Amino acid sequence: QQSGRRFNLFLKRRLRIDKRHQSKDSIFFRDGVRRIDFVLSYVDDLNKEWEKKLERRKEFESNLQKAGLELETEDKKESEDGKIYFVKIHAPWEVLITYAEVLNIKVPIKENDIPSTVENPLDCMLTPLRLPEKVMHPEPDYFTAPFSKDKQELYLINDESTFFSPSMRNRIVNYILTRCPYGTEEGKKKFGIKRLLNNGTYSAAYPLHDCQYWKKANDPNCDNERYTLYMEWARFLRFYKEQPLDLIRKYYGEKIGIYFAWLGFYTEMLFLAAVVGLICFLYGLFTMDENMSSQEICDPAIGGEIIMCPLCDQKCDYWRLNTTCAPSEYSHLFDNVATLFFAIFMGIWVTLFLEFWKRRQARLKYEWDLVDFEEEQQQLQLRPEYEAKCTQKKKNPVTQEMEPYLPITSQAVRFCISGTTVLFWVSLIIASMIAVIVYRLAVYAAFASLMENTQNLQPIRGLLTPQLATSVTASCLNFVIIMILNFLYERIAIWITDMEIPRTHMEYENRLTMKMFLFQFVNYYSSCFYVAFFKGKFAGYPGAYTYMFNRWRNEECDPAGCLIELTTQLTIVMAGKQIWGNIQEAIVPWICNWWGRRKARSNPENLYSRWEQDHDLQTFGALGLFYEYLEMVIQFGFITLFVASFPLAPLLALMNNILEIRVDSWKLTTQYRRPVAAKAHSIGVWQEILNGMAILSVVTNAFIVAFTSDMIPRLVYYYAYSENEDSPMSGYINNSLSVFQISDFPERNRPEAKAENFVICRYRDYRYPPDHEKKYLHTMQFWHILAAKLAFIIIMEHVVFIVKFFVAWMIPDVPSDVKAKIKREKYLTQKILHEYELEKLKERLCQGDKGATEKEFIATEGRMELSSAM
């Protein structure tokens, strides 16, 4: 019986192989002629909803056919698991030309005769970084014009089956799918593939990849663009090569192409910032031994003799200043004169990056035929969800047509709920940050009691001080909380944006972007803002410490300053985010796909069809690019807002981005279904966010240099208070520490261990000693330093802003050669169109068409001459 069953299975498979003469990489219907432009899949499960789903599918597919699309269904018996039906969709020529006109798709009318720019003599040096010409420019450059059914003779139509690229075809079919009705339910007209996917009527809808990524297709008609992208772009060994942007745009569409163009340009610009940051870091490294502050702290005769006041109440003991020798040496790596230079440099670098990107973007707009692209035509179309949920209608004053609208009262209620939800989650982040601060305050005493040896006042380890242990563990805890809150808020943000029912796609993306960015901004940067601008600033002084919630004593900075702690915090959060992001982006999809494909490997190749292979891949959703941009913009914040504390941040970002480009390209090419092509002529609202962060970065870095680093106090001491002309910085540490009499400690602050052989302790501040008439009040030096800090902030901000705005004014947004080319192309395109119209009019006159009058002919000819004169 078992052998009989095996024989039947063999016969069944044999029949399936014979029935399907195409290779498994076929992207055509069974006739081998009509191309598959889109695939729908569904599982025929016999549950309560079965009949309703069947009815919806019948109605939907019937309406697709009425719209002109051709369908071919693969029975579930033909599928790998015997459960999934596949509906293959083909858009015939008539449908393509109809919707190409609706979508205003530009098509070639003449090969571009504008000579290319003169080659740079240095290009030969960049040859190793170049890709083959066929990969970089997969098709000739054409003059283009919006498609019109009435002017088909005007366009360069050599072959109707290949005139529209696969990405154009899937965009047209997707447009039809999102607007096709499938019946009426509960008195409301229902339509759109998205709704059918949400209610389980279909399980997936996707365009096909053109071949397998690791080998070329057997079909000679296949372009094998996916294979080319994988071999030349998506492998890490090609990290030093330029990106084939034209091929990316041709295969995935302009929206994905512009993302990779921006990411590549950002990475190129990071190279300069990384080199300068590395030089500043090396300066700090080579001058470590010359740093007078750390020399005095480490000197047993100076730092070893200075007894510091306890850093927490009762549990902490007195300690010697030289116990912080190692942290003070390392803080010099980041807290030196080069830090100031680098902060100013990065303020100017950000402006150069944004201005040069505008120029690069303008060039891409010209090369990719996006100059006259009306984003409103694509993005300002009403969302199907908006049309479905808004039952009330009113007349559009522009089109004079009735269209759905959301009443103002409903909008107000939804915005109130949305605003309250966002406010609640931002408050939750602030609460979690306060919890981490409380953790820092609470565990410091525990670390101090573990690490201190009360007999000789030396820590157990030289580098691992209680401050550092607290800072590292708190940073790690903060990172874990950030990741958990991110995971939860992503879903909440999408839910509340859906609830608002934005009118257009652009509104939806902009609202979601602002919500997500606001949340991520507070989530990722709040801990860095705390360390940079609040820690140690409100600690009080011995005998009059300030307390959080009247219970936990506020933290003090290390005697070498808080900058090293900011560096630690920034490194852990930034590096942790990048590592976690790459794991999420690369390893998780790979594991999911491996798990989904594990059964298919044991079956014959012919049985595992192209649509089944793509079905088993992950979905690159509508918000796929949104998360990529968000990740990069958050990273941009780390390397600009706090770069004064960590000059190596651009280098870390550069290394991450080199990997990020290849990870993104690899997962898009190998692990995800082919996304529906979409147009975009810019990076959208992200440009405004980057501009805002660039301005904020000047302010934050000025405050970090002034209030977080020790640069201004050192400069004030150097120029105003130093008494040693041969070594002006000697005595700075003693000058920066105030004196406190131990007997003045209140019971709450007094350490449990009694002091021996000393009656005073020192603390970091500028206050009068206990024997002065202004006991423990701020000295004049404190006010001099404060005035110097404020003056520095004003001067630095004004200098950097003046340079920024001058640079922005000097660099035009659109290169002059691109402006000339745009004008030339417009002129030639108009001339070709006018000549075409003139020829048509002549033909009508020759044929005796009464409608074609002589006056009309003269007017058309005159318009052409006028255009030439212009």
C-alpha positions in Angstrom: 0.0 0.0 0.0 2.8 2.4 0.9 4.7 1.7 -2.4 1.4 2.3 -4.3 1.0 5.7 -2.6 4.6 6.6 -3.5 3.9 5.6 -7.2 0.8 7.8 -7.3 2.8 10.7 -5.8 5.5 10.2 -8.4 2.9 10.1 -11.2 1.2 13.3 -9.9 4.6 15.1 -9.8 5.4 13.8 -13.3 2.1 15.1 -14.6 2.8 18.5 -13.0 6.3 18.7 -14.6 4.9 17.7 -18.0 2.0 20.2 -17.7 4.4 23.1 -17.0 6.9 23.3 -19.8 8.3 26.6 -18.5 11.3 26.7 -16.2 10.7 27.6 -12.6 12.0 31.1 -13.3 9.2 31.8 -15.7 7.5 35.2 -15.3 4.9 34.5 -18.0 1.5 33.0 -18.3 1.2 29.4 -19.5 1.2 30.6 -23.1 4.8 31.9 -22.5 3.8 35.3 -24.1 1.9 37.4 -21.6 4.0 38.7 -18.8 3.0 38.3 -15.1 2.7 41.8 -13.7 1.2 41.0 -10.3 0.3 38.0 -8.3 -2.5 37.5 -5.7 -2.5 34.5 -3.4 -5.1 33.0 -1.0 -5.8 30.0 1.1 -9.2 28.3 0.6 -9.8 27.6 4.3 -13.3 26.2 5.2 -14.3 28.4 8.1 -17.3 30.7 8.9 -16.0 33.4 6.6 -15.3 31.0 3.7 -18.4 31.8 1.7 -18.1 35.6 2.2 -14.4 35.5 1.1 -15.3 33.4 -1.9 -18.0 36.0 -2.9 -15.6 38.9 -2.5 -12.9 37.2 -4.6 -15.3 36.4 -7.4 -16.6 40.0 -7.4 -13.1 41.5 -7.2 -11.6 39.3 -9.9 -14.6 39.9 -12.2 -14.2 43.7 -11.7 -10.5 43.4 -12.5 -11.3 41.7 -15.8 -13.9 44.4 -16.5 -11.1 46.9 -16.0 -9.2 45.1 -18.8 -6.7 43.0 -16.8 -6.2 39.4 -17.7 -6.1 36.7 -15.0 -4.8 33.1 -14.8 -5.3 31.0 -11.7 -3.0 28.3 -10.5 -4.9 25.6 -8.6 -3.8 24.8 -5.1 -2.9 21.3 -6.3 -0.1 22.9 -8.3 1.3 24.7 -5.3 4.1 23.5 -3.1 2.1 22.8 0.0 -1.2 22.0 -1.8 -3.0 24.8 0.0 -2.4 28.1 -1.8 -4.1 29.4 -4.9 -2.2 31.9 -7.0 -4.0 34.4 -9.3 -1.6 35.8 -11.9 -2.4 39.2 -13.4 -1.3 40.5 -16.8 -2.0 44.1 -18.0 -2.5 44.2 -21.8 -1.3 47.1 -24.0 -4.7 48.8 -24.0 -4.8 48.9 -20.2 -1.2 50.1 -19.9 -1.6 53.0 -22.3 -4.9 54.1 -20.6 -3.4 54.2 -17.1 -0.1 55.6 -18.3 -2.0 58.7 -19.3 -3.9 58.8 -16.0 -0.7 58.5 -14.0 1.1 61.0 -16.3 4.0 58.5 -16.9 6.8 60.0 -19.0 8.0 57.9 -21.9 10.9 58.4 -24.5 10.3 60.5 -27.6 13.9 61.0 -28.8 17.4 60.0 -27.8 19.1 62.7 -25.7 21.6 64.6 -27.9 22.9 66.9 -25.2 26.6 66.2 -24.8 27.7 64.8 -21.5 29.8 66.9 -19.2 33.6 67.0 -19.7 35.3 64.2 -17.9 37.4 65.0 -14.8 41.1 64.2 -15.4 41.1 62.7 -11.9 38.5 60.1 -12.9 41.2 57.6 -13.9 42.2 57.4 -10.2 38.6 56.4 -9.3 38.5 53.6 -11.9 38.8 50.8 -9.2 35.6 52.2 -7.6 33.6 52.3 -10.8 31.1 49.7 -12.1 30.8 48.6 -15.7 29.0 51.2 -18.0 26.2 48.7 -18.8 25.4 48.3 -15.1 25.6 52.0 -14.3 23.5 53.1 -17.3 21.3 50.1 -18.3 19.4 52.1 -20.9 20.1 55.2 -23.1 19.1 58.7 -22.0 16.0 60.0 -23.8 14.0 63.2 -24.0 10.6 62.3 -22.5 7.1 63.5 -22.5 3.9 62.5 -20.6 2.2 59.6 -22.4 -0.9 60.4 -24.4 -3.0 57.7 -26.2 -3.7 60.2 -29.1 0.0 60.7 -29.8 1.3 57.1 -29.9 3.2 57.7 -33.2 5.3 60.3 -31.4 6.9 57.9 -28.9 9.8 55.5 -29.5 7.6 52.3 -29.4 9.8 49.5 -30.8 8.1 46.7 -29.0 4.8 47.0 -27.1 5.7 44.2 -24.7 8.9 46.0 -23.5 8.0 49.6 -24.0 6.7 49.9 -20.4 9.3 48.6 -17.9 8.3 46.0 -15.4 8.3 48.6 -12.6 6.0 50.8 -14.6 3.7 47.9 -15.3 3.4 46.8 -11.6 2.8 50.4 -10.6 -0.1 50.6 -13.1 -1.6 47.3 -11.9 -1.2 48.3 -8.3 -3.1 51.5 -9.0 -6.0 49.5 -10.4 -5.9 47.0 -7.5 -6.1 49.7 -4.8 -9.2 51.2 -6.4 -11.1 48.1 -7.7 -14.5 47.5 -5.9 -15.5 44.1 -4.6 -19.1 44.7 -3.5 -21.2 46.4 -0.9 -21.2 45.5 2.8 -23.4 47.1 5.5 -24.6 49.6 3.0 -21.0 50.8 2.2 -19.2 50.4 -1.1 -16.0 48.3 -0.4 -12.9 48.4 -2.6 -9.1 48.0 -2.7 -6.7 45.1 -2.3 -5.4 46.5 1.0 -8.8 45.9 2.6 -9.0 42.4 1.1 -5.5 41.6 2.5 -6.6 42.9 6.0 -9.7 40.8 6.2 -7.9 37.7 5.0 -9.7 37.4 1.6 -6.2 37.3 0.0 -3.0 36.4 1.8 -0.6 38.3 -0.3 -0.3 40.7 -3.3 3.1 41.3 -5.0 4.9 41.9 -8.3 7.5 39.2 -9.3 11.3 39.4 -9.2 12.6 38.8 -12.7 14.8 35.8 -11.8 16.7 34.1 -8.9 19.3 36.3 -7.4 22.2 33.8 -7.5 21.9 32.8 -11.2 20.6 34.0 -14.5 17.2 32.8 -15.8 17.1 30.3 -18.6 14.5 32.5 -20.5 16.4 34.7 -23.1 13.6 37.4 -22.7 14.5 37.9 -19.1 16.7 41.0 -18.3 18.2 39.3 -15.2 18.3 42.7 -13.4 17.9 41.1 -10.0 20.9 38.9 -10.6 23.0 41.9 -11.8 22.0 43.9 -8.7 23.0 41.1 -6.5 26.4 40.5 -8.1 27.3 44.2 -8.5 25.6 45.8 -5.6 24.2 43.6 -2.8 27.3 41.7 -1.8 29.5 43.0 1.0 32.7 42.4 -1.0 31.5 45.2 -3.3 31.4 47.8 -0.5 34.1 50.0 -2.1 32.2 50.2 -5.4 29.8 52.9 -6.4 26.0 52.1 -6.4 24.2 51.4 -9.7 21.6 54.1 -9.0 20.0 54.0 -12.5 19.5 50.2 -12.3 18.1 50.5 -8.8 15.7 53.1 -10.0 14.7 51.0 -13.1 14.1 47.9 -11.0 12.6 49.3 -7.8 11.3 52.7 -8.8 12.4 56.3 -8.0 11.3 56.2 -4.3 13.8 53.5 -3.4 16.4 54.8 -5.8 16.4 58.3 -4.1 16.8 56.6 -0.7 19.9 54.8 -1.7 21.2 57.9 -3.5 20.8 59.9 -0.3 22.3 57.1 1.9 25.3 56.8 -0.5 25.8 60.6 -0.5 25.5 60.8 3.3 28.2 58.0 3.6 30.5 59.8 1.2 30.2 63.1 3.1 30.8 61.2 6.4 34.3 60.2 5.2 35.5 63.8 5.5 33.9 64.2 9.0 35.4 60.8 10.1 38.9 61.8 9.0 38.8 65.1 10.8 37.3 63.5 13.9 40.0 60.8 13.9 42.7 63.5 13.7 41.1 65.3 16.7 41.0 62.0 18.6 44.7 61.3 17.8 45.6 64.8 18.9 44.0 64.0 22.3 45.8 60.6 22.4 49.3 62.1 21.6 48.9 64.9 24.1 47.6 62.8 27.0 51.0 62.9 28.8 51.1 66.6 28.5 47.8 67.2 30.2 48.5 69.1 33.4 45.1 68.3 35.0 45.5 64.5 34.8 49.1 64.8 35.8 48.1 66.6 39.0 45.3 64.2 39.7 47.5 61.2 39.3 50.5 62.7 41.2 50.6 61.0 44.7 52.0 64.3 46.1 49.0 66.3 44.8 46.0 64.1 43.9 47.1 61.5 46.5 47.0 64.1 49.2 43.7 65.6 48.4 40.8 64.0 50.3 37.5 64.3 48.5 34.1 64.6 50.2 31.8 61.4 50.0 29.8 61.0 46.8 26.8 59.6 48.6 25.2 59.9 52.1 26.4 57.7 55.0 27.4 54.6 53.0 30.2 56.3 51.0 33.5 57.2 52.5 36.0 59.9 51.9 38.3 59.1 49.0 41.6 60.3 47.5 41.5 62.3 44.3 44.1 60.1 42.6 41.6 57.2 42.5 40.2 58.8 39.4 43.6 59.0 37.7 42.6 56.7 34.7 39.2 58.3 34.0 40.9 61.8 34.0 43.5 60.6 31.5 40.9 59.1 29.2 38.7 62.2 29.5 41.5 64.2 27.9 41.0 62.2 24.7 37.7 64.0 24.2 38.0 67.1 26.3 40.8 69.1 24.6 41.3 72.1 22.3 40.6 70.0 19.3 37.1 69.4 20.6 36.2 73.0 20.1 37.6 73.0 16.6 35.7 69.8 15.7 32.4 71.2 17.1 32.7 74.3 14.9 33.8 72.1 11.9 30.8 69.8 12.3 28.5 72.9 12.3 29.8 73.9 8.9 30.0 70.2 7.7 26.3 69.8 8.3 25.5 72.8 6.1 27.8 71.6 3.3 26.2 68.1 3.5 22.6 69.5 3.2 23.5 72.1 0.5 25.5 69.6 -1.7 22.7 67.0 -1.2 20.2 69.6 -2.7 22.5 69.8 -5.7 22.8 66.1 -6.0 19.0 65.7 -5.7 18.5 68.3 -8.4 20.8 66.4 -10.8 18.9 63.2 -10.1 15.5 64.9 -10.7 16.8 65.9 -14.2 18.3 62.5 -15.0 15.3 60.5 -13.7 12.7 62.7 -15.4 11.3 64.1 -12.2 11.6 67.8 -13.0 8.0 68.3 -13.9 6.8 65.5 -11.6 3.7 66.6 -9.9 3.8 64.8 -6.6 0.3 66.1 -6.0 -0.9 63.8 -8.8 0.4 60.8 -6.9 0.5 61.8 -3.2 -2.5 64.1 -3.1 -4.9 61.5 -4.4 -7.4 60.5 -1.8 -6.4 57.4 0.2 -8.8 54.5 -0.4 -9.2 54.2 3.4 -10.3 57.8 3.5 -12.8 57.3 0.7 -14.2 54.2 2.4 -14.5 55.6 6.0 -15.9 59.1 5.1 -19.5 58.6 4.3 -20.4 62.3 4.0 -19.7 64.2 0.8 -19.2 67.8 -0.3 -18.4 69.6 -3.6 -14.7 70.2 -4.4 -14.4 73.9 -5.3 -11.7 73.1 -7.8 -13.1 70.1 -9.6 -16.7 70.8 -8.9 -17.2 67.1 -8.1 -18.6 65.5 -5.0 -16.0 63.9 -2.8 -15.9 62.4 0.7 -14.9 64.6 3.7 -14.5 64.2 7.4 -16.6 66.6 9.5 -14.6 69.1 11.6 -16.1 67.7 14.9 -14.9 64.2 14.0 -11.4 65.6 13.1 -11.2 67.5 16.4 -12.1 64.4 18.5 -9.6 62.3 16.6 -6.8 64.9 17.0 -7.5 65.2 20.7 -7.2 61.4 21.2 -4.1 61.3 19.0 -2.4 64.3 20.8 -3.2 62.8 24.3 -1.8 59.4 23.2 1.4 61.0 21.9 1.7 63.1 25.1 1.2 60.1 27.3 4.0 58.1 25.5 6.4 61.0 25.6 5.6 61.3 29.3 6.3 57.6 29.6 9.8 58.1 28.1 10.5 60.9 30.5 9.2 58.8 33.4 11.5 55.9 32.3 14.5 58.3 32.1 13.7 59.5 35.6 13.6 55.9 36.7 17.1 55.3 35.2 18.3 58.5 37.1 16.8 57.1 40.3 18.6 53.8 39.5 21.9 55.7 39.1 21.4 57.5 42.4 20.3 54.3 44.3 23.0 51.9 43.1 25.9 54.4 43.4 26.2 53.8 47.1 26.1 50.0 46.5 29.0 50.2 44.0 30.9 52.6 46.2 30.7 50.3 49.3 31.7 47.3 47.1 34.7 49.0 45.4 36.1 51.1 48.3 38.7 49.8 50.8 38.3 52.1 53.8 41.7 51.4 55.3 43.8 53.0 52.6 41.1 54.9 50.6 42.1 53.2 47.3 39.7 51.5 45.0 39.9 47.8 44.2 40.6 48.6 40.5 42.2 51.6 39.0 39.8 52.1 36.1 36.5 50.6 37.3 35.4 53.4 39.7 31.9 53.6 41.2 31.1 56.5 38.8 32.1 54.5 35.7 30.3 51.3 36.9 27.1 53.3 37.6 27.4 55.1 34.2 27.9 51.9 32.2 25.2 49.8 33.8 22.7 52.8 33.7 23.5 53.3 29.9 22.9 49.6 29.2 19.7 49.6 31.2 18.6 52.8 29.4 19.3 51.1 26.0 17.1 48.1 26.8 14.3 50.5 27.9 14.7 52.4 24.7 14.4 49.3 22.6 11.3 48.1 24.5 9.5 51.5 24.2 10.4 51.7 20.5 8.8 48.3 19.8 5.6 49.3 21.6 5.3 52.8 20.3 5.8 51.9 16.6 2.5 50.0 16.7 0.7 52.7 18.7 1.9 55.4 16.2 0.5 53.5 13.2 -2.8 52.9 15.0 -3.3 56.5 16.0 -2.3 57.7 12.5 -4.8 55.3 11.0 -7.4 56.5 13.5 -6.9 60.1 12.3 -7.9 59.0 8.8 -5.5 61.3 6.9 -6.9 62.5 3.6 -4.0 61.8 1.3 -0.9 59.5 1.2 1.4 62.5 1.7 -0.6 63.6 4.8 -0.4 60.0 6.2 3.3 59.8 5.7 4.0 63.3 7.1 1.8 62.7 10.2 3.4 59.3 11.0 6.9 60.7 10.4 6.4 63.5 12.8 4.9 61.3 15.5 7.6 58.7 15.2 10.4 61.2 15.0 9.2 63.1 18.0 9.0 59.9 20.0 12.4 58.6 18.8 14.0 62.0 19.4 12.9 62.0 23.1 13.6 58.3 23.5 17.1 58.2 22.1 18.4 61.6 23.1 16.8 62.3 26.5 19.5 60.3 28.5 22.3 62.1 26.6 20.6 65.5 27.3 20.5 64.6 31.0 24.2 63.7 31.2 25.2 66.7 29.1 23.1 69.4 30.6 21.7 68.4 34.0 24.0 65.9 35.7 26.2 67.6 38.3 24.7 71.0 37.6 22.2 70.9 40.5 24.1 68.7 43.0 24.4 71.4 45.7 27.5 71.2 48.0 28.4 69.3 51.2 26.0 70.1 54.0 23.4 71.5 51.5 23.0 68.8 48.9 19.9 68.8 46.6 17.7 65.7 46.6 15.4 64.1 44.0 12.0 63.4 45.6 13.6 64.5 48.9 15.1 61.0 49.0 17.9 60.4 46.5 20.9 62.8 46.5 21.6 64.2 43.0 24.7 63.0 41.2 28.0 64.9 41.0 30.3 64.9 38.0 33.7 63.2 38.1 36.5 65.6 39.2 37.7 65.4 35.5 34.3 66.5 34.3 31.1 64.9 33.0 32.2 64.7 29.3 33.7 61.2 29.7 30.3 60.0 31.0 28.5 61.6 28.0 30.9 59.8 25.7 30.2 56.5 27.4 26.4 57.1 27.2 26.6 58.1 23.5 28.9 55.2 22.6 26.7 52.5 24.2 23.3 53.9 22.9 24.7 54.6 19.4 26.7 51.4 18.9 24.0 49.3 20.5 21.3 50.7 18.2 23.4 50.1 15.1 24.3 46.5 16.1 20.7 45.7 17.0 19.4 47.4 13.8 21.6 45.3 11.6 20.6 42.1 13.4 16.9 43.0 12.9 17.4 44.0 9.3 19.5 41.1 8.1 19.4 38.1 10.4 15.7 38.1 11.3 14.4 38.1 7.6 17.0 35.5 6.7 15.9 33.1 9.5 12.2 33.6 8.6 12.8 32.9 4.9 15.0 29.9 5.7 12.3 28.5 7.9 9.6 29.1 5.2 11.7 27.5 2.4 13.0 24.5 4.3 10.5 22.0 2.8 11.0 23.2 -0.8 14.6 22.1 -1.0 13.7 18.4 -1.1 11.4 18.8 -4.1 12.2 19.0 -7.9 13.1 22.5 -9.2 10.2 22.5 -11.7 7.6 22.3 -8.9 8.9 25.4 -7.1 7.6 28.2 -9.3 8.7 31.8 -9.5 5.5 33.1 -7.8 5.9 30.5 -5.0 9.5 31.5 -4.4 8.5 35.1 -4.1 5.5 34.2 -1.9 7.9 32.6 0.6 9.9 35.9 1.0 9.3 38.6 3.5 7.0 41.6 2.7 8.7 45.0 2.2 5.7 47.0 3.5 4.6 50.5 2.6 6.5 51.8 5.7 9.7 49.8 4.8 11.6 52.9 3.6 10.1 55.0 6.4 12.0 52.9 9.0 15.3 53.1 7.0 15.1 56.9 6.9 14.2 57.0 10.6 17.2 54.9 11.5 19.6 57.1 9.5 18.1 60.4 10.8 18.5 59.2 14.4 22.1 58.3 13.6 22.5 61.8 12.0 21.4 63.3 15.4 24.0 61.3 17.3 26.8 62.5 15.1 25.7 66.2 15.1 23.9 67.0 18.4 26.6 65.5 20.7 29.6 65.3 18.5 31.6 67.6 20.7 31.8 64.9 23.3 32.8 62.1 20.9 34.9 63.0 17.8 34.9 59.3 16.8 31.1 59.3 16.3 31.3 60.1 12.5 33.8 57.2 12.1 31.5 54.8 13.8 28.6 56.1 11.6 30.8 55.7 8.5 31.6 52.1 9.2 28.0 51.4 10.0 26.8 53.0 6.8 29.2 51.1 4.6 27.7 48.0 6.1 24.1 49.5 6.1 24.1 50.1 2.3 25.1 46.5 1.6 22.7 45.0 4.2 19.8 47.1 2.9 20.6 46.1 -0.7 21.1 42.5 0.2 17.9 42.1 2.1 15.9 44.0 -0.6 17.4 41.9 -3.4 17.4 38.5 -1.7 15.1 38.4 1.3 12.1 40.5 0.4 9.4 40.4 -2.3 9.8 43.0 -5.0 8.2 46.2 -3.7 5.7 48.1 -5.9 7.5 50.8 -7.8 6.7 54.3 -6.6 7.8 57.8 -7.7 9.4 60.4 -5.4 11.5 63.5 -6.4 13.0 64.1 -3.0 13.5 62.6 0.5 10.4 64.5 1.5 9.7 65.8 5.1 13.1 64.2 6.2 14.8 67.2 4.5 13.1 69.6 6.9 13.9 67.4 9.9 17.6 67.3 8.9 17.6 71.1 8.6 16.1 71.5 12.0 18.6 69.1 13.6 21.5 71.0 11.9 20.4 74.2 13.5 19.8 72.5 16.9 23.3 70.8 16.7 25.0 74.2 16.8 23.2 75.1 20.0 23.8 71.7 21.7 27.5 71.6 20.9 28.0 75.2 22.1 26.4 74.2 25.4 28.4 71.0 25.6 31.7 72.8 25.1 30.7 75.5 27.6 28.9 73.6 30.4 29.9 69.9 30.1 33.5 70.1 29.2 36.2 71.7 31.4 37.5 73.9 28.6 36.1 77.3 29.7 37.1 77.0 33.4 40.6 76.0 32.2 40.9 78.9 29.9 39.6 81.4 32.6 42.2 79.9 35.0 44.9 80.1 32.3 44.3 83.8 31.4 43.1 85.2 34.7 44.0 83.2 37.8 47.3 81.3 37.0 50.2 82.4 39.1 52.9 80.3 37.5 54.2 81.9 34.2 56.4 78.9 33.4 53.6 76.4 33.7 50.3 78.3 33.6 48.0 75.3 34.1 49.8 74.0 37.2 47.6 74.4 40.3 44.4 74.2 38.3 43.0 71.2 40.0 43.6 72.7 43.5 42.0 75.9 42.3 38.9 74.1 40.9 38.2 72.3 44.2 36.5 74.0 47.2 37.1 73.3 50.9 34.6 71.9 53.3 35.0 71.4 57.1 34.0 67.9 58.0 32.5 69.0 61.3 29.9 71.0 59.3 28.3 67.8 57.9 24.7 67.3 59.0 23.8 63.9 60.4 22.0 62.9 57.2 25.2 63.3 55.1 27.9 62.3 57.6 29.7 59.0 56.5 29.4 56.0 58.9 33.2 55.6 58.9 34.9 58.3 61.0 37.6 60.5 59.4 41.2 60.0 60.6 44.0 62.5 60.4 42.0 65.1 58.4 39.4 67.8 59.2 38.6 69.0 55.7 37.5 67.5 52.5 37.3 68.9 48.9 34.5 69.1 46.4 34.2 70.3 42.8 32.9 73.9 42.9 34.0 77.5 43.3 32.9 78.5 46.8 34.5 80.3 49.7 36.3 78.2 52.4 34.7 77.7 55.9 36.9 80.4 57.5 35.8 83.1 55.1 33.1 85.6 56.0 31.1 84.5 52.9 31.3 80.9 54.0 30.3 78.4 51.2 29.0 81.1 48.9 30.1 81.3 45.3 33.4 83.1 44.7 34.0 85.7 42.0 35.8 83.1 39.9 32.5 81.2 39.6 30.8 84.3 38.2 33.7 85.0 35.8 33.5 81.4 34.5 29.7 81.6 34.1 30.1 84.9 32.2 32.8 83.4 30.0 30.6 80.3 29.3 27.6 82.5 28.2 29.9 84.7 26.1 31.4 81.7 24.5 27.9 80.3 23.6 26.8 83.5 22.0 30.0 84.0 20.1 30.3 80.4 18.9 26.6 80.2 17.8 26.8 83.5 15.9 30.1 82.7 14.2 28.8 79.2 13.1 25.4 80.5 12.0 26.9 83.3 10.0 29.3 80.9 8.3 26.4 78.4 7.8 24.1 80.9 6.1 26.9 82.3 4.0 27.8 78.9 2.8 24.2 78.1 2.1 23.8 81.4 0.2 27.0 80.8 -1.8 26.1 77.3 -3.0 23.1 77.3 -5.5 20.6 74.5 -4.9 20.6 73.5 -8.7 23.9 73.3 -10.6 24.1 75.7 -13.5 24.7 72.9 -16.1 21.6 71.1 -14.8 19.5 74.3 -15.2 20.8 74.7 -18.8 20.0 71.0 -19.6 16.5 71.4 -18.2 15.8 74.4 -20.3 17.3 72.7 -23.4 15.2 69.6 -22.9 12.0 71.6 -22.4 12.7 73.5 -25.5 13.5 70.4 -27.6 10.5 68.5 -26.2 8.1 71.4 -27.0 9.6 71.6 -30.5 9.1 67.9 -31.2 5.5 68.1 -29.9 4.7 71.1 -32.0 6.2 69.6 -35.1 4.2 66.5 -34.5 1.0 68.5 -34.1 1.9 70.5 -37.3 2.4 67.2 -39.3 -1.0 65.9 -38.0 -2.7 69.1 -39.0 -1.1 69.0 -42.5 -2.4 65.5 -42.9 -5.9 66.5 -41.9 -5.8 69.4 -44.4 -4.6 67.2 -47.2 -7.3 64.7 -46.5 -9.9 67.5 -46.7 -10.8 67.6 -43.0 -13.2 70.5 -42.7 -12.4 70.8 -39.0 -8.8 71.6 -39.7 -9.0 75.2 -40.8 -6.2 77.2 -42.4 -6.3 79.6 -39.4 -5.6 76.7 -37.0 -2.6 75.6 -39.1 -1.2 79.2 -39.1 -1.7 79.4 -35.3 0.1 76.1 -34.7 3.0 77.1 -36.9 3.1 80.5 -35.2 3.2 78.8 -31.8 6.2 76.7 -33.0 8.1 79.8 -34.2 7.4 81.6 -31.0 8.7 78.6 -29.0 11.9 78.6 -31.1 12.4 82.4 -30.5 12.0 81.9 -26.8 
